[in-house]
Amino acid sequence: MYNPRITKGSENYITGYGFGILGEGKITAPLAKEENANWKNYLRFASASDPASINALDTEGSEIFDLYSYISSAYWDVKMNATKDGYEWYPVLAKDMPKCLDASPNGYGTTWKFHVRTGADGLKYSTASTTRSKYNGRGVELEDYVTAFKLLLNGKANFYRGSEMAGDSSNSAIVGAASYFNATKTVDFTDAANIDKAFAKVVVEADDTDNSITITLAGAVNQFYAMYYLASSLYQPVPLTHDIYSRE
């Protein structure tokens, strides 16, 4: 932040956003001690430990999530506004902002619908994994957005973030998440029939007539908090294939 070769996005701290160093900042001079010419204009950071794999579904710390943010995406993200005194939301995997289907007069509600990008919009998978290389170039399908929740909340897989979500009792909880997690503690993710049966109680629905996703939260929130709670890279689409069931 105080390095002379860094220009911050904003000289004033923006609550909930920061100084915009990574998003809007600039590197104004090469790193003198870097011997590789291709790396002289990159921000650098070091970690005290090796996480071995970058599986954000199964971690309780922040280190893997920080790394995961470079290879993942979410329905929405935020950027600094034009006056550099705040930030604003914009769609990424989603094509629009969420619309409340049961809004009260003050705009609060529990059920939120939004349209998502698929292969028809040019959205394709890209990976450097050798075991997942067959997905390179495969277009994202609407069903993949639902698969993300089926996998994350699978009780037998018992991913840390899945069990965490299943135990959530706040407004951000997804209706049916705990029920599905408990119902699948002995159900392998490859058992499609029983997975679908258990998932029927989870209020995450896809509509192929308009490529939309509808999610119902446990408590009424406004649009800002609907995006805040649902803009997680844990919910990015996952291809519906049996071999994806692993901790890799």
C-alpha positions as CSV (number, residue, x, y, z in Angstrom):
1,M,0.0,0.0,0.0
2,Y,2.8,2.4,0.8
3,N,5.3,1.2,-1.8
4,P,6.3,4.2,-4.1
5,R,5.8,2.0,-7.2
6,I,2.1,1.6,-6.4
7,T,-0.7,4.1,-7.1
8,K,-3.8,3.4,-5.1
9,G,-7.3,3.5,-6.8
10,S,-8.4,6.0,-4.1
11,E,-6.4,8.0,-1.6
12,N,-9.3,7.8,0.8
13,Y,-10.4,4.5,2.5
14,I,-13.8,3.3,1.2
15,T,-15.7,1.5,3.9
16,G,-16.4,-2.1,2.9
17,Y,-14.1,-1.8,-0.1
18,G,-10.7,-0.5,0.7
19,F,-8.3,1.7,-1.4
20,G,-8.9,-0.2,-4.6
21,I,-5.3,-1.3,-5.0
22,L,-5.9,-4.5,-6.9
23,G,-8.9,-3.4,-8.9
24,E,-8.2,0.2,-9.8
25,G,-4.6,0.7,-8.6
26,K,-1.5,0.8,-10.9
27,I,2.1,-0.3,-10.8
28,T,4.1,2.7,-12.0
29,A,7.6,1.2,-11.9
30,P,9.2,-2.3,-12.3
31,L,10.3,-4.3,-9.3
32,A,14.1,-3.8,-9.2
33,K,15.0,-7.0,-7.5
34,E,13.0,-9.3,-9.7
35,E,15.3,-11.2,-12.1
36,N,12.5,-12.5,-14.4
37,A,11.6,-9.6,-16.7
38,N,8.1,-11.0,-17.2
39,W,7.3,-10.6,-13.5
40,K,8.7,-7.1,-12.8
41,N,5.3,-5.4,-13.1
42,Y,3.3,-7.8,-10.9
43,L,2.1,-7.4,-7.4
44,R,3.7,-10.1,-5.3
45,F,2.8,-11.9,-2.1
46,A,4.1,-14.8,-0.1
47,S,2.5,-17.4,2.1
48,A,4.0,-19.0,5.2
49,S,2.4,-22.4,4.4
50,D,1.6,-24.5,1.3
51,P,-2.2,-25.3,1.1
52,A,-1.5,-28.2,-1.2
53,S,-4.8,-27.7,-3.1
54,I,-7.1,-24.8,-3.6
55,N,-10.5,-26.3,-2.6
56,A,-12.5,-23.5,-1.1
57,L,-15.4,-25.8,-0.4
58,D,-13.4,-27.6,2.2
59,T,-11.5,-25.0,4.2
60,E,-12.2,-22.9,7.3
61,G,-9.4,-20.4,6.8
62,S,-8.9,-17.4,4.6
63,E,-5.7,-18.4,2.9
64,I,-7.3,-20.8,0.4
65,F,-10.2,-18.4,-0.2
66,D,-7.7,-15.7,-1.1
67,L,-6.1,-17.9,-3.7
68,Y,-9.4,-19.2,-4.9
69,S,-10.6,-15.7,-5.7
70,Y,-8.1,-15.6,-8.6
71,I,-9.6,-18.7,-10.3
72,S,-13.3,-18.4,-9.5
73,S,-16.2,-16.1,-10.1
74,A,-19.6,-15.2,-8.6
75,Y,-23.0,-13.9,-9.6
76,W,-22.1,-10.3,-8.9
77,D,-19.0,-8.3,-7.8
78,V,-18.3,-4.7,-6.8
79,K,-16.2,-1.9,-8.2
80,M,-15.3,1.6,-7.2
81,N,-17.8,4.2,-8.3
82,A,-16.9,7.1,-10.7
83,T,-16.5,9.6,-7.8
84,K,-14.2,7.3,-5.9
85,D,-16.1,7.6,-2.6
86,G,-18.0,4.3,-2.7
87,Y,-18.6,1.2,-4.6
88,E,-21.3,-0.3,-6.8
89,W,-22.5,-3.8,-7.8
90,Y,-22.3,-5.2,-11.3
91,P,-23.3,-8.6,-12.7
92,V,-20.7,-11.2,-13.6
93,L,-22.1,-14.8,-13.9
94,A,-25.5,-13.2,-13.5
95,K,-26.9,-11.1,-16.4
96,D,-28.8,-8.7,-14.2
97,M,-29.5,-7.7,-10.6
98,P,-31.7,-10.0,-8.5
99,K,-35.5,-9.2,-8.5
100,C,-37.5,-9.9,-5.4
101,L,-40.6,-12.1,-6.2
102,D,-42.3,-11.5,-2.8
103,A,-41.2,-8.0,-2.0
104,S,-42.9,-6.0,0.7
105,P,-43.6,-2.2,0.2
106,N,-40.1,-1.5,1.6
107,G,-38.4,-3.8,-0.9
108,Y,-37.6,-6.6,1.5
109,G,-38.3,-10.2,0.6
110,T,-37.0,-13.8,0.7
111,T,-37.3,-15.1,-2.8
112,W,-34.9,-13.6,-5.4
113,K,-34.7,-14.3,-9.2
114,F,-32.0,-13.4,-11.7
115,H,-30.8,-14.6,-15.1
116,V,-27.4,-16.3,-15.6
117,R,-24.8,-16.6,-18.3
118,T,-24.4,-20.0,-20.0
119,G,-22.6,-21.4,-23.0
120,A,-25.1,-19.5,-25.2
121,D,-23.6,-16.3,-23.9
122,G,-20.0,-17.5,-24.5
123,L,-19.4,-18.6,-21.0
124,K,-17.1,-21.6,-21.0
125,Y,-15.0,-23.6,-18.5
126,S,-11.3,-23.1,-18.4
127,T,-8.9,-25.0,-16.1
128,A,-5.2,-25.7,-15.7
129,S,-6.0,-29.0,-13.9
130,T,-4.7,-32.1,-15.7
131,T,-7.5,-34.2,-14.4
132,R,-10.2,-31.7,-15.4
133,S,-8.7,-30.8,-18.8
134,K,-11.6,-32.4,-20.6
135,Y,-13.8,-29.5,-19.4
136,N,-11.7,-26.8,-21.2
137,G,-14.0,-25.1,-23.7
138,R,-17.2,-26.8,-22.5
139,G,-20.0,-24.4,-22.4
140,V,-21.6,-23.7,-19.0
141,E,-25.1,-25.2,-18.7
142,L,-28.0,-23.8,-16.6
143,E,-28.1,-27.1,-14.7
144,D,-24.5,-26.5,-13.6
145,Y,-25.6,-23.7,-11.3
146,V,-27.8,-26.0,-9.4
147,T,-25.2,-28.8,-9.3
148,A,-22.9,-26.4,-7.4
149,F,-25.4,-26.4,-4.4
150,K,-26.0,-30.2,-4.7
151,L,-22.3,-30.8,-4.4
152,L,-21.4,-28.1,-1.8
153,L,-24.2,-29.2,0.6
154,N,-23.8,-33.0,0.1
155,G,-23.8,-34.5,3.6
156,K,-21.6,-37.5,2.7
157,A,-18.9,-35.2,1.2
158,N,-19.2,-33.1,4.4
159,F,-17.3,-30.2,3.0
160,Y,-16.5,-27.6,5.7
161,R,-18.3,-24.8,3.9
162,G,-21.3,-27.1,3.2
163,S,-21.7,-28.1,6.8
164,E,-21.2,-24.4,7.8
165,M,-24.1,-23.4,5.5
166,A,-26.3,-26.2,6.7
167,G,-25.9,-24.9,10.3
168,D,-26.7,-21.3,9.3
169,S,-29.8,-20.0,11.0
170,S,-29.5,-16.3,9.9
171,N,-31.3,-14.5,7.1
172,S,-28.6,-15.5,4.7
173,A,-29.4,-19.3,5.1
174,I,-30.8,-20.9,2.0
175,V,-34.2,-22.6,2.7
176,G,-33.8,-26.4,2.7
177,A,-30.0,-26.5,2.9
178,A,-29.9,-28.2,6.3
179,S,-32.6,-30.7,5.3
180,Y,-30.6,-31.7,2.2
181,F,-27.3,-31.9,4.1
182,N,-28.8,-34.2,6.7
183,A,-30.7,-36.3,4.1
184,T,-27.5,-37.0,2.1
185,K,-25.1,-38.0,4.9
186,T,-25.2,-41.5,3.5
187,V,-26.0,-40.6,-0.1
188,D,-23.0,-40.5,-2.5
189,F,-23.1,-37.6,-4.9
190,T,-23.1,-40.1,-7.8
191,D,-26.5,-41.5,-6.7
192,A,-28.4,-39.0,-8.9
193,A,-31.9,-40.3,-8.1
194,N,-31.6,-40.0,-4.3
195,I,-29.6,-36.7,-4.6
196,D,-32.4,-35.2,-6.7
197,K,-35.1,-36.5,-4.3
198,A,-33.3,-35.0,-1.3
199,F,-32.6,-31.7,-3.1
200,A,-36.3,-31.2,-3.8
201,K,-36.7,-29.4,-0.5
202,V,-33.9,-26.9,-1.3
203,V,-35.3,-23.7,-2.7
204,V,-32.7,-23.2,-5.5
205,E,-34.5,-23.6,-8.8
206,A,-33.5,-23.2,-12.4
207,D,-35.9,-22.2,-15.2
208,D,-34.7,-23.1,-18.7
209,T,-37.5,-21.0,-20.3
210,D,-35.5,-17.9,-19.5
211,N,-32.2,-19.2,-18.1
212,S,-32.9,-17.9,-14.6
213,I,-32.1,-19.0,-11.1
214,T,-34.5,-18.5,-8.1
215,I,-33.2,-18.8,-4.6
216,T,-35.2,-18.4,-1.4
217,L,-33.5,-17.2,1.8
218,A,-34.6,-17.8,5.4
219,G,-35.2,-14.2,6.2
220,A,-36.4,-11.1,4.3
221,V,-33.6,-8.9,3.0
222,N,-33.3,-6.0,0.6
223,Q,-31.5,-6.2,-2.8
224,F,-28.2,-5.2,-1.4
225,Y,-28.1,-7.9,1.1
226,A,-29.5,-10.5,-1.3
227,M,-26.4,-9.9,-3.5
228,Y,-24.1,-9.7,-0.5
229,Y,-25.3,-13.1,0.8
230,L,-25.4,-14.8,-2.6
231,A,-22.3,-13.3,-4.3
232,S,-20.1,-16.2,-3.2
233,S,-17.7,-18.0,-5.5
234,L,-18.8,-21.2,-3.7
235,Y,-21.9,-21.0,-5.9
236,Q,-20.2,-20.8,-9.3
237,P,-21.4,-23.5,-11.8
238,V,-20.0,-27.0,-11.6
239,P,-20.4,-29.5,-14.5
240,L,-22.7,-32.3,-13.7
241,T,-20.4,-35.3,-13.9
242,H,-19.8,-38.0,-11.4
243,D,-16.0,-37.7,-11.3
244,I,-16.3,-34.1,-10.0
245,Y,-17.0,-35.7,-6.6
246,S,-13.7,-35.3,-4.9
247,R,-11.7,-33.0,-2.7
248,E,-9.1,-32.2,-5.4
